[in-house]
Amino acid sequence: MTTQPCRLRRTLLVLLLLLVGLALGLDLAYFIDGSQELFPTAEQTAAVRLVTGVGAIPLSLLAWLIIRRLRRDG
């Protein structure tokens, strides 16, 4: 039987994981779709790919840490 604070913490971690997953999904969609310009230049496309690629690293790390914490707490 889990206590109320443990259940609350687990629920908040799951919600945070969903939020991070949504942000990572949007980051991936922006990486694939690229700049929203009608005719983006190669420099604009490269800049978008660089920023979204670098942005995916902390989001992925955060998701991994949350999953690790959820598994540890069981």
C-alpha positions, 0 to 999 in steps of 0.5 A: 500500500502506497501512501498519499504523498508517494502516489502524488509524487508518482502522478506528478512525475508521470505528468512531467514525463508526458509534458517532456514527451510532448515537448520532445515530440514537438521538437522532433516535428519542428526538426523534420518540418523545418523552418516555416518560411515559404522558401527557406534557405539552406542557412535557415534549415541548418539553423533550425536543425542545429537548434532542435538537435541541441534542444533534444539533448536536455529533453531526452536526458530529462525524460531518461531521468524521470523514467529512471526515478519512476522505475526506482520508486516502483 
